[in-house]
Amino acid sequence: MNKSINSDVEDKAIRQSYNDKKHKTYNNTNIVFISTFPPKVCGIATYTQDLIQSLQSKFGDSFNAIICPIETEEENYEYNEYIEYKLNLSDAFSYLELAAKINKNDTVDLVMLQHEFGFFNETRNGLFLFLKNLKKDVVISFHTVLPKPDKELKQKVKEIADFAKSIVVMTSISADILSNDYEIPSDKITVIPHGTHLLPFTDKIALKEKYKLKNKKVLSTFGLLGSGKNIETTLKALPEIVAKNPYVIFLILGKTHPAIVRHEGEKYRDFLEDLTCKLHLENNIRFINDYLPLPELLEYLQLTDVYLFTSKDRNQAVSGTFSYAISCGCAIVSTPIPHALEVLKEDIGIIIDFEAPEQLSSAVNTLLENESKREELRQKSLEKMAPTAWENSSILHALLFQKFRNNKTELNYTLPEINLGHIQNMTTDFGMIQFSKISKPDINSGYTLDDNARAMIAICKHFQISKDKADLQLISIYLNFIKFCQHNDGSFLNYVDEHKQFTQQNYETNLDDSNGRAIWALGYLISLKQILPQEFSETAEKIIQKNLIWAEKIHSTRAMAFIIKGLHYQNSEKNLPLLKELANRLVKMYQHEAKDDWHWFEGYLTYGNSVLPEALLCAWISTKDELYKQIAEESFQFLLSKIIIDGNIKVISNKGWMQKENTENSTPIGGEQPIDIAYTILALSLFYKIFNDEKYLQMMNNSFNWFLGKNHLNQIVYNPATGGCYDGLEEKNVNLNQGAESTVSYLMARLSLEFSIE
């Protein structure tokens, strides 16, 4: 069920309009990035390109990247981007000339330089001369940090560090080496892990068939080929691996490093091919002599069962290839470079000694014989690497750049495209599945009325904007599920297992809120009867009317609020008395509890708080009873004072509700749920519509940024690769499962921003 072309065009137009409005006043930061760049075949070139692209994707016009390629005398690449500066590594004068040019450009705010020792060896003191003469603030990323330096190296690195505002390294081990071995102050060192790519869930079996690897157990390694990769260790280990796993195949992905080709041709590749023949491994090894496009490379890694990293370079601090493999969920066997020691220490792979084929064969056989162990490592690796996603890397870089510009840079989080991919994956022909394991739908978790009711609201909202006929199929599925959950007495059950049977949990749990959500969803659908198929609204009307005798008996606070919203959207004169009755119950609760500095309906703040003032505002719209409006505004201002701190949202933690008598106590860190953020944004949207006060729109924008990384972890909660939303923000980590509740909550919040700018 893909979006139509027209829908996609409309979505991009609306998103651009929103971003233009949101960013109409900004103070962007111009940064010169000094590095190798594609088309040069170089890991650091790819790294810098990914960083720039993620900054621009994440923050739009907040940052303007000015690229400055570095080349030797014998290189002369054609770049896709406009080149304002270039550094000739072979010419000392080029260093001085570059510094002078950048100094003259008053619009340049920062310089970021990617440092690798091999880059700056061609001209003695060239880098020193450049940094000494540069009058702009500079941030330097060290891709290699050599331990136990001699006096000359230590002095050289300290000189470089003295010129820098900050030194960025990619592992804590590298940071410790800089601090302890080079005596660089720790407050000058920032650890930002190597970025990784977020990927949607992919069927490994289908990928293996695509690449003619059906029924194979796949080992792989990739990167620019050279003797430092030490791939012969794997070849020497393969006979023992093949003896136990005859259907194994080892993929060697990547062309030979261009610099090596210039100096010695294909000597190393020829050596590996000769060794392959000598060991009779022709049927178990596949050389793919190409610099693969990123999408193809990531597919190869996703179909890999075990990734092998066998570098013999004891001083290699970090590996981009290693990061890519882990982000694809590969089980890893690696030699003990600092990057591997830091990441794999939490039991998400196996460390072997350098040049140890016997250890490698034992480790690989252990993993190939234990599929559940490989799956466990896959889950752990994805959890470990999620904070290093390029989206999160760009946030950390942006905060660093902002810091050294004394907060002059305004970080404008760019509104993502609407992506229904995960919602479609989570939806069967019966309903929306409740939970997922990471991004893989977990059919064993069954279905709930709650999720399908919310999903119907979200897709109805989407249809209002997109008019995409594919939405109608989803709406029909969710509507039929709600109908399925209704019993003869009009009430709804909530929990349905994978076999479409109601579970025992229905009889052990209070289902008032679930019943209320169903009425909200049905009412919202009815409000769109002019644009939806007639049978949808007719079905919804029948379900609501059958439920109202039951609804009248409900006194649960939030359930009443949901029902009020549903009846408001239904806009039926005959049901107006029930709406008033429920609104009056909320008023009485408020009048009983509100006093002094506590303006709320209960003696505590728990979950889904924003729905209460929102419901009373809906009641005012339907009845024009001014008391409803007064209490709605008063209670909402009170709630906002507790959850909007310094312009940022922090909803009430499910680790500890806020009690009336303990409002001064600090709330726990973590335990923040996407649904609470979404409910707050829905309420803010209605208050903005009714009161036309820009403060509500601003709070909507800031609250939505919580999903995009403006939270205490500075990590994304929404996954743009899948279209799913993570299940919660904890004290030290994000819960990476992308269940129905969180994903639909994000979509409802995202769509609310669309309506706010119409």
CORPE-V806545 format. One record per backbone hydrogen bond with DSSP energy under -0.5 kcal/mol. CO is the residue of the C=O (numbers start at 1). NH is the residue of the N-H. E is the energy in kcal/mol with one decimal. If there is no record, write none. Layout:
# CORPE-V806545
CO&NH&E / CO&NH&E
This chain:
# CORPE-V806545
4&8&-2.2 / 5&9&-2.4 / 6&10&-2.6 / 7&11&-2.7 / 8&12&-2.3 / 9&13&-2.2 / 10&14&-2.6 / 11&15&-2.7 / 12&16&-2.5 / 13&17&-2.3 / 14&18&-2.6 / 15&19&-2.8 / 16&20&-2.8 / 17&21&-2.3 / 18&22&-3.1 / 19&23&-2.2 / 21&24&-1.1 / 26&28&-0.6 / 27&410&-1.0 / 29&31&-0.6 / 29&64&-2.8 / 30&109&-2.5 / 30&110&-1.7 / 31&33&-0.6 / 31&66&-3.3 / 32&34&-0.7 / 32&112&-3.2 / 33&35&-0.7 / 33&68&-2.9 / 34&114&-2.7 / 35&70&-1.2 / 37&40&-2.0 / 40&42&-1.1 / 42&46&-2.0 / 43&47&-2.3 / 44&48&-2.6 / 45&49&-2.2 / 46&50&-2.6 / 47&51&-2.3 / 48&52&-2.5 / 49&53&-2.5 / 50&54&-2.3 / 51&55&-2.3 / 52&56&-2.5 / 53&57&-2.4 / 54&58&-2.4 / 55&59&-2.7 / 56&60&-1.6 / 58&414&-2.8 / 59&62&-2.5 / 60&63&-0.9 / 62&29&-2.7 / 63&65&-0.6 / 64&31&-2.5 / 65&67&-0.6 / 66&33&-2.6 / 67&84&-0.6 / 67&85&-0.8 / 68&35&-1.6 / 69&87&-2.6 / 71&89&-3.2 / 72&75&-1.5 / 77&79&-0.6 / 82&84&-0.7 / 85&69&-0.7 / 86&88&-0.5 / 87&71&-2.6 / 87&89&-0.9 / 88&91&-1.8 / 90&92&-0.5 / 91&94&-0.6 / 91&95&-0.8 / 92&95&-0.6 / 92&96&-1.2 / 93&97&-2.8 / 94&98&-2.3 / 95&99&-2.0 / 96&100&-2.1 / 97&101&-2.3 / 98&102&-2.5 / 99&103&-2.3 / 100&104&-1.7 / 101&105&-0.8 / 102&105&-0.9 / 104&106&-1.1 / 105&108&-1.5 / 109&137&-0.5 / 110&32&-2.3 / 111&113&-0.5 / 111&139&-2.8 / 112&34&-2.9 / 113&115&-0.7 / 113&141&-2.7 / 115&143&-2.4 / 116&119&-2.0 / 116&120&-0.8 / 117&120&-0.6 / 118&121&-0.7 / 123&126&-1.9 / 125&129&-2.5 / 126&130&-2.2 / 127&131&-2.6 / 128&132&-2.4 / 129&133&-1.8 / 130&134&-1.4 / 137&111&-2.0 / 138&165&-3.1 / 138&166&-0.8 / 139&113&-2.4 / 140&142&-0.6 / 140&168&-3.0 / 141&115&-3.4 / 141&143&-0.7 / 143&318&-0.5 / 150&154&-2.5 / 151&155&-2.1 / 152&156&-2.1 / 153&157&-2.5 / 154&158&-2.2 / 155&159&-2.1 / 156&160&-2.0 / 157&161&-2.6 / 158&162&-2.1 / 159&163&-1.0 / 160&163&-0.7 / 160&164&-0.8 / 161&164&-0.7 / 166&140&-2.2 / 166&168&-0.5 / 167&190&-3.0 / 168&142&-2.8 / 169&192&-2.6 / 171&175&-1.7 / 172&176&-2.4 / 173&177&-2.1 / 174&178&-2.4 / 175&179&-2.2 / 176&180&-3.2 / 177&181&-2.4 / 177&182&-1.1 / 178&182&-0.5 / 178&184&-2.1 / 185&188&-1.9 / 186&189&-1.5 / 188&167&-2.8 / 190&169&-2.3 / 190&192&-0.7 / 196&390&-2.7 / 202&204&-0.7 / 203&207&-2.0 / 204&208&-2.4 / 205&209&-2.0 / 206&210&-2.1 / 207&211&-1.8 / 208&213&-3.7 / 209&212&-1.5 / 213&216&-2.1 / 216&218&-0.7 / 217&219&-0.5 / 217&249&-2.4 / 218&305&-2.3 / 218&306&-1.9 / 219&251&-2.9 / 220&308&-2.8 / 221&253&-2.8 / 225&257&-2.4 / 226&229&-2.1 / 227&230&-1.4 / 228&312&-2.0 / 230&233&-1.7 / 231&234&-0.8 / 231&235&-1.8 / 232&236&-2.5 / 233&237&-1.2 / 234&238&-1.6 / 235&239&-0.6 / 237&240&-0.6 / 237&241&-1.5 / 238&242&-3.7 / 239&243&-1.8 / 240&244&-1.0 / 241&244&-0.6 / 241&245&-2.1 / 245&248&-1.8 / 247&217&-1.6 / 249&219&-2.9 / 249&251&-0.6 / 250&252&-0.5 / 250&286&-2.7 / 251&221&-1.9 / 251&253&-0.8 / 252&254&-0.6 / 252&288&-2.7 / 253&223&-1.4 / 255&225&-2.6 / 257&260&-0.6 / 257&261&-2.3 / 258&262&-2.2 / 259&263&-1.3 / 260&264&-3.3 / 260&265&-0.6 / 261&265&-1.6 / 264&267&-0.9 / 266&270&-2.8 / 267&271&-1.9 / 268&272&-2.2 / 269&273&-2.6 / 270&274&-2.5 / 271&275&-2.3 / 272&276&-2.3 / 273&277&-1.8 / 274&278&-2.5 / 275&279&-2.1 / 276&281&-2.7 / 277&280&-1.3 / 281&284&-2.0 / 281&285&-0.7 / 284&250&-3.1 / 286&252&-2.5 / 286&288&-0.5 / 287&289&-0.7 / 288&254&-2.6 / 288&290&-2.0 / 290&292&-1.1 / 293&297&-2.5 / 294&298&-2.7 / 295&299&-1.5 / 296&300&-2.1 / 297&301&-2.1 / 298&302&-2.2 / 299&303&-1.7 / 300&304&-0.5 / 301&304&-0.7 / 305&331&-1.0 / 306&220&-1.5 / 307&309&-0.5 / 307&333&-2.4 / 308&310&-0.6 / 309&335&-1.8 / 312&314&-1.0 / 313&316&-1.5 / 315&317&-0.6 / 316&338&-0.6 / 317&339&-1.0 / 319&323&-1.7 / 320&324&-2.5 / 321&325&-2.2 / 322&326&-2.0 / 323&327&-2.3 / 324&328&-1.1 / 325&330&-2.0 / 326&329&-2.0 / 331&307&-3.3 / 332&350&-2.5 / 333&309&-2.7 / 334&352&-2.8 / 335&337&-2.0 / 337&341&-2.5 / 338&342&-2.3 / 339&343&-2.2 / 340&344&-2.9 / 341&345&-0.5 / 343&346&-0.9 / 344&347&-1.1 / 344&348&-0.6 / 348&332&-0.5 / 350&334&-2.5 / 352&336&-0.6 / 353&356&-0.7 / 356&360&-2.0 / 357&361&-2.6 / 358&362&-1.9 / 359&363&-2.5 / 360&364&-2.7 / 361&365&-2.4 / 362&366&-2.0 / 363&367&-1.9 / 364&368&-2.9 / 365&369&-1.8 / 367&370&-1.1 / 370&374&-1.9 / 371&375&-2.4 / 372&376&-2.2 / 373&377&-2.5 / 374&378&-2.4 / 375&379&-2.4 / 376&380&-2.3 / 377&381&-2.7 / 378&382&-2.3 / 379&383&-2.1 / 380&384&-2.5 / 381&385&-2.4 / 382&386&-1.4 / 385&388&-1.8 / 386&389&-1.8 / 388&196&-1.5 / 389&392&-1.0 / 389&393&-2.6 / 390&394&-2.8 / 391&395&-1.2 / 392&396&-2.1 / 393&397&-2.5 / 394&398&-2.7 / 395&399&-2.5 / 396&400&-1.9 / 397&401&-2.8 / 398&402&-2.6 / 399&403&-2.1 / 400&404&-1.8 / 402&405&-1.0 / 402&407&-2.8 / 403&406&-1.4 / 405&408&-1.5 / 409&411&-0.6 / 410&412&-1.0 / 411&413&-0.8 / 420&424&-2.6 / 421&425&-2.2 / 422&426&-2.2 / 423&427&-0.6 / 424&427&-0.8 / 426&428&-0.6 / 426&433&-3.3 / 431&428&-2.8 / 431&433&-0.5 / 432&448&-0.6 / 434&740&-2.3 / 434&741&-0.5 / 435&442&-2.5 / 436&438&-0.7 / 437&439&-0.6 / 437&440&-2.4 / 438&738&-2.3 / 439&441&-0.6 / 440&437&-2.9 / 441&443&-0.9 / 442&435&-0.5 / 442&445&-2.1 / 443&446&-1.7 / 446&434&-2.9 / 447&496&-2.6 / 448&452&-1.8 / 449&453&-2.8 / 450&454&-2.3 / 451&455&-2.5 / 452&456&-1.9 / 453&457&-1.8 / 454&458&-2.5 / 455&459&-2.6 / 456&460&-2.2 / 457&461&-2.4 / 458&462&-2.2 / 459&463&-2.5 / 460&464&-1.8 / 461&465&-1.1 / 462&466&-3.3 / 463&467&-2.0 / 467&469&-0.5 / 468&471&-1.8 / 469&472&-0.8 / 469&473&-0.7 / 470&474&-1.1 / 471&475&-2.8 / 472&476&-2.3 / 473&477&-1.9 / 474&478&-2.4 / 475&479&-2.7 / 476&480&-2.4 / 477&481&-1.7 / 478&482&-2.2 / 479&483&-2.3 / 480&484&-2.3 / 481&485&-1.8 / 482&486&-0.6 / 483&486&-1.1 / 485&493&-2.4 / 487&490&-2.0 / 491&487&-3.3 / 494&449&-1.9 / 494&496&-0.5 / 495&503&-1.6 / 496&447&-3.5 / 497&500&-2.1 / 501&497&-3.1 / 503&506&-1.5 / 504&507&-2.0 / 505&508&-1.2 / 505&509&-0.6 / 511&515&-2.4 / 512&516&-2.4 / 513&517&-2.6 / 514&518&-1.9 / 515&519&-1.7 / 516&520&-2.3 / 517&521&-2.6 / 518&522&-2.5 / 519&523&-2.8 / 520&524&-2.3 / 521&525&-2.2 / 522&526&-2.3 / 523&527&-1.8 / 524&528&-0.5 / 525&528&-1.6 / 526&529&-1.9 / 528&531&-2.0 / 528&532&-1.4 / 533&536&-1.3 / 533&537&-1.0 / 534&538&-2.1 / 535&539&-2.1 / 536&540&-2.4 / 537&541&-2.6 / 538&542&-1.9 / 539&543&-2.1 / 540&544&-2.5 / 541&545&-2.5 / 542&546&-1.8 / 543&547&-1.1 / 544&547&-1.0 / 544&548&-1.4 / 547&550&-0.9 / 547&551&-2.3 / 548&552&-2.1 / 550&553&-1.5 / 551&554&-1.6 / 556&560&-2.6 / 557&561&-1.6 / 558&562&-2.7 / 559&563&-2.2 / 560&564&-2.6 / 561&565&-2.2 / 562&566&-2.3 / 563&567&-2.9 / 564&568&-2.5 / 565&569&-2.4 / 566&570&-2.2 / 567&571&-1.9 / 567&572&-0.6 / 571&573&-0.5 / 572&575&-0.9 / 573&576&-1.2 / 575&579&-1.8 / 576&580&-2.5 / 577&581&-2.4 / 578&582&-2.5 / 579&583&-2.4 / 580&584&-2.8 / 581&585&-1.5 / 582&586&-1.8 / 583&587&-2.3 / 584&588&-2.5 / 585&589&-2.1 / 586&590&-2.4 / 587&591&-2.8 / 588&592&-1.8 / 589&593&-1.7 / 590&594&-3.2 / 595&598&-2.6 / 597&599&-0.5 / 598&595&-2.2 / 598&600&-0.6 / 603&660&-2.5 / 604&606&-0.5 / 605&658&-1.7 / 608&611&-0.9 / 609&612&-1.9 / 609&613&-0.6 / 610&614&-1.8 / 611&615&-2.1 / 612&616&-1.8 / 613&617&-2.0 / 614&618&-2.2 / 615&619&-2.3 / 616&620&-2.1 / 617&621&-2.2 / 618&622&-2.1 / 619&623&-2.1 / 620&624&-3.3 / 624&626&-0.8 / 625&628&-1.0 / 625&629&-1.1 / 626&630&-2.5 / 627&631&-2.4 / 628&632&-2.3 / 629&633&-2.4 / 630&634&-2.5 / 631&635&-2.8 / 632&636&-2.0 / 633&637&-2.3 / 634&638&-1.6 / 635&639&-2.4 / 636&640&-2.9 / 637&641&-1.7 / 638&642&-0.7 / 639&642&-1.4 / 639&643&-1.3 / 640&644&-2.4 / 643&645&-0.7 / 643&650&-3.0 / 644&646&-0.5 / 645&648&-2.2 / 648&645&-3.0 / 653&656&-1.3 / 657&659&-0.6 / 658&605&-2.6 / 659&662&-1.4 / 660&663&-0.6 / 662&665&-1.0 / 671&654&-2.3 / 672&729&-2.6 / 673&676&-0.9 / 673&677&-1.4 / 674&678&-2.7 / 675&679&-2.6 / 676&680&-1.8 / 677&681&-2.2 / 678&682&-2.6 / 679&683&-2.2 / 680&684&-2.7 / 681&685&-2.4 / 682&686&-1.8 / 683&687&-2.6 / 684&688&-2.6 / 685&689&-2.0 / 686&690&-2.3 / 687&691&-2.8 / 688&692&-1.9 / 692&694&-0.6 / 693&696&-1.6 / 693&697&-0.8 / 694&698&-2.5 / 695&699&-2.2 / 696&700&-2.1 / 697&701&-2.3 / 698&702&-2.5 / 699&703&-2.6 / 700&704&-2.6 / 701&705&-1.6 / 703&706&-1.4 / 704&707&-1.5 / 704&708&-0.7 / 705&709&-0.6 / 705&710&-2.8 / 706&709&-0.9 / 707&717&-3.0 / 707&718&-2.1 / 709&711&-1.8 / 711&714&-1.3 / 717&726&-3.5 / 718&720&-0.8 / 719&722&-0.6 / 719&723&-2.5 / 719&724&-0.6 / 722&422&-0.8 / 724&719&-2.9 / 728&730&-0.6 / 728&735&-2.5 / 729&671&-0.5 / 729&672&-2.2 / 733&730&-2.6 / 734&736&-0.8 / 735&727&-1.4 / 735&728&-0.7 / 737&727&-1.6 / 737&739&-0.6 / 739&743&-2.0 / 740&744&-2.8 / 741&745&-2.1 / 742&746&-2.4 / 743&747&-1.9 / 744&748&-2.5 / 745&749&-2.3 / 746&750&-3.1 / 747&751&-2.6 / 748&752&-1.6 / 749&753&-1.1 / 750&754&-0.8 / 751&755&-1.7 / 752&756&-1.4 / 753&757&-0.6 / 754&757&-1.1 / 755&758&-1.0
